[in-house]
C-alpha cells in the first residue's frame, strides 16, 4: 500500500477525559463519539482506597478508559 493510500484510510477518534473529586473520591469520565453513538466510561477510586492525589487520578482515568472499552465492545 502506498503512503498516501494509508493516510486516506486512517480514522481518528478523540477521547475527552475529565477528572474531579466527589465525596472525597476521585472520579474520571471518558467520553468518545463513535459513529452515531456517544460512549461514556466512568472510573472512580473505591471507598477505603488511599493514594497520593496524582496516583488516584491516574487510577480513575485507567478505570474510566477500561469502562469505555467495555462499552465499545458490548
N, CA, C and O atoms as CSV, one atom per row, in Angstrom:
chain,resi,resn,atom,element,x,y,z
A,1,UNK,N,N,0.846,-1.171,0.000
A,1,UNK,CA,C,0.000,0.000,0.000
A,1,UNK,C,C,0.894,1.237,0.000
A,1,UNK,O,O,1.858,1.309,0.762
A,2,UNK,N,N,0.586,2.179,-0.825
A,2,UNK,CA,C,1.362,3.415,-0.881
A,2,UNK,C,C,1.046,4.279,0.333
A,2,UNK,O,O,-0.023,4.153,0.931
A,3,UNK,N,N,1.985,5.161,0.697
A,3,UNK,CA,C,1.805,6.019,1.867
A,3,UNK,C,C,0.554,6.873,1.783
A,3,UNK,O,O,-0.172,6.993,2.769
A,4,UNK,N,N,0.285,7.470,0.628
A,4,UNK,CA,C,-0.889,8.343,0.534
A,4,UNK,C,C,-2.184,7.552,0.619
A,4,UNK,O,O,-3.200,8.097,1.052
A,5,UNK,N,N,-2.183,6.283,0.221
A,5,UNK,CA,C,-3.384,5.453,0.372
A,5,UNK,C,C,-3.661,5.174,1.844
A,5,UNK,O,O,-4.811,5.246,2.278
A,6,UNK,N,N,-2.631,4.860,2.614
A,6,UNK,CA,C,-2.848,4.558,4.031
A,6,UNK,C,C,-3.317,5.799,4.776
A,6,UNK,O,O,-4.103,5.680,5.716
A,7,UNK,N,N,-2.863,6.978,4.391
A,7,UNK,CA,C,-3.324,8.209,5.026
A,7,UNK,C,C,-4.808,8.435,4.783
A,7,UNK,O,O,-5.512,8.901,5.679
A,8,UNK,N,N,-5.291,8.118,3.602
A,8,UNK,CA,C,-6.713,8.317,3.296
A,8,UNK,C,C,-7.597,7.370,4.085
A,8,UNK,O,O,-8.758,7.688,4.343
A,9,UNK,N,N,-7.079,6.221,4.472
A,9,UNK,CA,C,-7.874,5.228,5.195
A,9,UNK,C,C,-7.738,5.343,6.709
A,9,UNK,O,O,-8.327,4.552,7.445
A,10,UNK,N,N,-6.980,6.304,7.169
A,10,UNK,CA,C,-6.766,6.480,8.603
A,10,UNK,C,C,-7.990,7.121,9.239
A,10,UNK,O,O,-8.550,8.081,8.710
A,11,UNK,N,N,-8.401,6.572,10.389
A,11,UNK,CA,C,-9.514,7.125,11.142
A,11,UNK,C,C,-8.973,7.628,12.476
A,11,UNK,O,O,-8.134,6.974,13.094
A,12,UNK,N,N,-9.444,8.769,12.914
A,12,UNK,CA,C,-9.029,9.332,14.186
A,12,UNK,C,C,-10.242,9.483,15.086
A,12,UNK,O,O,-11.304,9.913,14.639
A,13,UNK,N,N,-10.086,9.132,16.345
A,13,UNK,CA,C,-11.125,9.316,17.349
A,13,UNK,C,C,-10.527,10.126,18.488
A,13,UNK,O,O,-9.355,9.970,18.828
A,14,UNK,N,N,-11.330,10.977,19.063
A,14,UNK,CA,C,-10.891,11.778,20.195
A,14,UNK,C,C,-11.635,11.327,21.442
A,14,UNK,O,O,-12.858,11.181,21.435
A,15,UNK,N,N,-10.888,11.111,22.496
A,15,UNK,CA,C,-11.470,10.758,23.789
A,15,UNK,C,C,-11.213,11.937,24.729
A,15,UNK,O,O,-10.076,12.376,24.900
A,16,UNK,N,N,-12.278,12.431,25.324
A,16,UNK,CA,C,-12.171,13.523,26.289
A,16,UNK,C,C,-12.291,12.931,27.685
A,16,UNK,O,O,-13.244,12.211,27.983
A,17,UNK,N,N,-11.327,13.237,28.532
A,17,UNK,CA,C,-11.341,12.733,29.907
A,17,UNK,C,C,-11.379,13.913,30.867
A,17,UNK,O,O,-10.550,14.819,30.788
A,18,UNK,N,N,-12.351,13.892,31.774
A,18,UNK,CA,C,-12.426,14.898,32.829
A,18,UNK,C,C,-12.253,14.195,34.169
A,18,UNK,O,O,-12.694,13.061,34.353
A,19,UNK,N,N,-11.611,14.881,35.093
A,19,UNK,CA,C,-11.353,14.311,36.418
A,19,UNK,C,C,-11.826,15.309,37.467
A,19,UNK,O,O,-11.567,16.508,37.363
A,20,UNK,N,N,-12.530,14.790,38.489
A,20,UNK,CA,C,-12.961,15.652,39.584
A,20,UNK,C,C,-13.003,14.859,40.883
A,20,UNK,O,O,-12.751,13.654,40.904
A,21,UNK,N,N,-13.321,15.547,41.946
A,21,UNK,CA,C,-13.446,14.927,43.271
A,21,UNK,C,C,-14.908,14.968,43.674
A,21,UNK,O,O,-15.539,16.024,43.636
A,22,UNK,N,N,-15.454,13.806,44.064
A,22,UNK,CA,C,-16.833,13.702,44.505
A,22,UNK,C,C,-16.847,12.896,45.799
A,22,UNK,O,O,-16.425,11.740,45.822
A,23,UNK,N,N,-17.330,13.508,46.869
A,23,UNK,CA,C,-17.395,12.824,48.173
A,23,UNK,C,C,-16.054,12.218,48.568
A,23,UNK,O,O,-15.996,11.064,48.992
A,24,UNK,N,N,-14.981,12.984,48.433
A,24,UNK,CA,C,-13.627,12.543,48.791
A,24,UNK,C,C,-13.128,11.370,47.950
A,24,UNK,O,O,-12.198,10.671,48.353
A,25,UNK,N,N,-13.732,11.153,46.800
A,25,UNK,CA,C,-13.274,10.116,45.880
A,25,UNK,C,C,-12.956,10.772,44.536
A,25,UNK,O,O,-13.656,11.686,44.101
A,26,UNK,N,N,-11.903,10.298,43.891
A,26,UNK,CA,C,-11.537,10.821,42.584
A,26,UNK,C,C,-12.370,10.111,41.532
A,26,UNK,O,O,-12.496,8.886,41.543
A,27,UNK,N,N,-12.940,10.899,40.616
A,27,UNK,CA,C,-13.789,10.346,39.549
A,27,UNK,C,C,-13.259,10.837,38.211
A,27,UNK,O,O,-12.890,12.003,38.068
A,28,UNK,N,N,-13.223,9.936,37.227
A,28,UNK,CA,C,-12.856,10.307,35.863
A,28,UNK,C,C,-13.983,9.877,34.932
A,28,UNK,O,O,-14.585,8.819,35.110
A,29,UNK,N,N,-14.255,10.709,33.945
A,29,UNK,CA,C,-15.269,10.409,32.935
A,29,UNK,C,C,-14.587,10.498,31.572
A,29,UNK,O,O,-14.007,11.527,31.226
A,30,UNK,N,N,-14.662,9.415,30.803
A,30,UNK,CA,C,-14.087,9.361,29.458
A,30,UNK,C,C,-15.233,9.343,28.455
A,30,UNK,O,O,-16.127,8.502,28.547
A,31,UNK,N,N,-15.210,10.271,27.495
A,31,UNK,CA,C,-16.282,10.377,26.501
A,31,UNK,C,C,-15.696,10.293,25.094
A,31,UNK,O,O,-14.639,10.856,24.809
A,32,UNK,N,N,-16.410,9.572,24.217
A,32,UNK,CA,C,-15.969,9.421,22.841
A,32,UNK,C,C,-17.182,9.288,21.928
A,32,UNK,O,O,-18.130,8.569,22.243
A,33,UNK,N,N,-17.146,9.981,20.803
A,33,UNK,CA,C,-18.163,9.802,19.772
A,33,UNK,C,C,-17.696,8.693,18.840
A,33,UNK,O,O,-16.565,8.709,18.354
A,34,UNK,N,N,-18.575,7.737,18.600
A,34,UNK,CA,C,-18.265,6.614,17.719
A,34,UNK,C,C,-19.435,6.463,16.755
A,34,UNK,O,O,-20.517,6.020,17.139
A,35,UNK,N,N,-19.205,6.834,15.512
A,35,UNK,CA,C,-20.265,6.868,14.514
A,35,UNK,C,C,-21.417,7.715,15.060
A,35,UNK,O,O,-21.228,8.907,15.299
A,36,UNK,N,N,-22.588,7.144,15.262
A,36,UNK,CA,C,-23.724,7.921,15.767
A,36,UNK,C,C,-23.914,7.772,17.275
A,36,UNK,O,O,-24.929,8.217,17.812
A,37,UNK,N,N,-22.964,7.160,17.958
A,37,UNK,CA,C,-23.088,6.921,19.393
A,37,UNK,C,C,-22.152,7.826,20.179
A,37,UNK,O,O,-21.063,8.167,19.717
A,38,UNK,N,N,-22.588,8.207,21.365
A,38,UNK,CA,C,-21.693,8.867,22.323
A,38,UNK,C,C,-21.465,7.861,23.431
A,38,UNK,O,O,-22.395,7.507,24.155
A,39,UNK,N,N,-20.242,7.402,23.568
A,39,UNK,CA,C,-19.898,6.415,24.584
A,39,UNK,C,C,-19.277,7.117,25.779
A,39,UNK,O,O,-18.484,8.047,25.625
A,40,UNK,N,N,-19.644,6.664,26.971
A,40,UNK,CA,C,-19.140,7.265,28.209
A,40,UNK,C,C,-18.671,6.149,29.134
A,40,UNK,O,O,-19.394,5.185,29.383
A,41,UNK,N,N,-17.457,6.296,29.633
A,41,UNK,CA,C,-16.913,5.379,30.624
A,41,UNK,C,C,-16.631,6.146,31.901
A,41,UNK,O,O,-16.209,7.302,31.850
A,42,UNK,N,N,-16.857,5.519,33.045
A,42,UNK,CA,C,-16.654,6.178,34.329
A,42,UNK,C,C,-15.717,5.321,35.180
A,42,UNK,O,O,-15.831,4.095,35.207
A,43,UNK,N,N,-14.801,5.977,35.864
A,43,UNK,CA,C,-13.898,5.297,36.791
A,43,UNK,C,C,-13.783,6.098,38.069
A,43,UNK,O,O,-13.772,7.329,38.038
A,44,UNK,N,N,-13.696,5.409,39.186
A,44,UNK,CA,C,-13.601,6.075,40.491
A,44,UNK,C,C,-12.625,5.321,41.371
A,44,UNK,O,O,-12.354,4.137,41.170
A,45,UNK,N,N,-12.108,6.040,42.349
A,45,UNK,CA,C,-11.432,5.327,43.427
A,45,UNK,C,C,-12.532,4.751,44.316
A,45,UNK,O,O,-13.634,5.294,44.398
A,46,UNK,N,N,-12.216,3.661,44.967
A,46,UNK,CA,C,-13.210,2.994,45.808
A,46,UNK,C,C,-13.082,3.478,47.248
A,46,UNK,O,O,-12.020,3.940,47.663
A,47,UNK,N,N,-14.175,3.368,48.008
A,47,UNK,CA,C,-14.078,3.749,49.423
A,47,UNK,C,C,-12.959,2.965,50.100
A,47,UNK,O,O,-12.827,1.757,49.907
A,48,UNK,N,N,-12.176,3.652,50.876
A,48,UNK,CA,C,-11.084,3.000,51.582
A,48,UNK,C,C,-9.759,3.002,50.832
A,48,UNK,O,O,-8.709,2.791,51.439
A,49,UNK,N,N,-9.790,3.239,49.516
A,49,UNK,CA,C,-8.534,3.328,48.766
A,49,UNK,C,C,-7.915,4.691,49.035
A,49,UNK,O,O,-8.569,5.722,48.877
A,50,UNK,N,N,-6.670,4.689,49.436
A,50,UNK,CA,C,-5.986,5.941,49.700
A,50,UNK,C,C,-4.691,5.971,48.905
A,50,UNK,O,O,-3.841,5.091,49.037
A,51,UNK,N,N,-4.560,6.993,48.083
A,51,UNK,CA,C,-3.392,7.171,47.235
A,51,UNK,C,C,-2.977,8.631,47.269
A,51,UNK,O,O,-3.779,9.498,47.617
A,52,UNK,N,N,-1.730,8.910,46.911
A,52,UNK,CA,C,-1.390,10.301,46.639
A,52,UNK,C,C,-2.306,10.803,45.519
A,52,UNK,O,O,-2.732,10.013,44.677
A,53,UNK,N,N,-2.611,12.089,45.498
A,53,UNK,CA,C,-3.619,12.616,44.570
A,53,UNK,C,C,-3.351,12.252,43.114
A,53,UNK,O,O,-4.290,11.898,42.402
A,54,UNK,N,N,-2.120,12.325,42.648
A,54,UNK,CA,C,-1.823,12.010,41.240
A,54,UNK,C,C,-2.074,10.526,40.952
A,54,UNK,O,O,-2.552,10.187,39.869
A,55,UNK,N,N,-1.765,9.649,41.889
A,55,UNK,CA,C,-1.993,8.223,41.683
A,55,UNK,C,C,-3.490,7.932,41.634
A,55,UNK,O,O,-3.930,7.114,40.826
A,56,UNK,N,N,-4.272,8.582,42.479
A,56,UNK,CA,C,-5.721,8.401,42.464
A,56,UNK,C,C,-6.302,8.871,41.130
A,56,UNK,O,O,-7.207,8.239,40.585
A,57,UNK,N,N,-5.784,9.968,40.613
A,57,UNK,CA,C,-6.240,10.488,39.322
A,57,UNK,C,C,-5.914,9.493,38.209
A,57,UNK,O,O,-6.769,9.196,37.374
A,58,UNK,N,N,-4.707,8.989,38.193
A,58,UNK,CA,C,-4.309,8.030,37.149
A,58,UNK,C,C,-5.136,6.748,37.219
A,58,UNK,O,O,-5.558,6.217,36.192
A,59,UNK,N,N,-5.361,6.264,38.416
A,59,UNK,CA,C,-6.166,5.055,38.580
A,59,UNK,C,C,-7.594,5.282,38.094
A,59,UNK,O,O,-8.154,4.423,37.413
A,60,UNK,N,N,-8.178,6.401,38.425
A,60,UNK,CA,C,-9.544,6.705,37.988
A,60,UNK,C,C,-9.617,6.823,36.469
A,60,UNK,O,O,-10.570,6.340,35.856
A,61,UNK,N,N,-8.630,7.455,35.862
A,61,UNK,CA,C,-8.609,7.575,34.395
A,61,UNK,C,C,-8.476,6.192,33.762
A,61,UNK,O,O,-9.155,5.891,32.780
A,62,UNK,N,N,-7.612,5.356,34.314
A,62,UNK,CA,C,-7.455,3.993,33.796
A,62,UNK,C,C,-8.764,3.231,33.873
A,62,UNK,O,O,-9.134,2.536,32.926
A,63,UNK,N,N,-9.460,3.350,34.971
A,63,UNK,CA,C,-10.744,2.658,35.128
A,63,UNK,C,C,-11.797,3.218,34.176
A,63,UNK,O,O,-12.607,2.459,33.643
A,64,UNK,N,N,-11.801,4.525,33.956
A,64,UNK,CA,C,-12.756,5.126,33.018
A,64,UNK,C,C,-12.502,4.646,31.597
A,64,UNK,O,O,-13.443,4.330,30.870
A,65,UNK,N,N,-11.234,4.590,31.197
A,65,UNK,CA,C,-10.908,4.109,29.849
A,65,UNK,C,C,-11.250,2.629,29.696
A,65,UNK,O,O,-11.715,2.206,28.637
A,66,UNK,N,N,-11.023,1.847,30.736
A,66,UNK,CA,C,-11.393,0.435,30.699
A,66,UNK,C,C,-12.902,0.271,30.547
A,66,UNK,O,O,-13.364,-0.578,29.785
A,67,UNK,N,N,-13.664,1.079,31.269
A,67,UNK,CA,C,-15.127,1.049,31.166
A,67,UNK,C,C,-15.566,1.456,29.761
A,67,UNK,O,O,-16.494,0.870,29.203
A,68,UNK,N,N,-14.905,2.450,29.195
A,68,UNK,CA,C,-15.223,2.901,27.841
A,68,UNK,C,C,-14.980,1.779,26.826
A,68,UNK,O,O,-15.807,1.556,25.941
A,69,UNK,N,N,-13.871,1.085,26.947
A,69,UNK,CA,C,-13.560,-0.040,26.049
A,69,UNK,C,C,-14.602,-1.133,26.181
A,69,UNK,O,O,-15.024,-1.708,25.178
A,70,UNK,N,N,-15.025,-1.432,27.407
A,70,UNK,CA,C,-16.056,-2.456,27.605
A,70,UNK,C,C,-17.357,-2.063,26.908
A,70,UNK,O,O,-18.026,-2.914,26.321
A,71,UNK,N,N,-17.717,-0.789,26.967
A,71,UNK,CA,C,-18.934,-0.331,26.321
A,71,UNK,C,C,-18.783,-0.349,24.787
A,71,UNK,O,O,-19.742,-0.630,24.069
A,72,UNK,N,N,-17.605,-0.056,24.311
A,72,UNK,CA,C,-17.337,-0.090,22.874
A,72,UNK,C,C,-17.456,-1.501,22.337
A,72,UNK,O,O,-17.941,-1.712,21.225
A,73,UNK,N,N,-17.014,-2.468,23.127
A,73,UNK,CA,C,-17.043,-3.877,22.703
A,73,UNK,C,C,-18.363,-4.571,23.004
A,73,UNK,O,O,-18.545,-5.728,22.626
A,74,UNK,N,N,-19.285,-3.894,23.674
A,74,UNK,CA,C,-20.571,-4.527,24.045
A,74,UNK,C,C,-21.468,-4.690,22.838
A,74,UNK,O,O,-22.581,-5.200,22.961
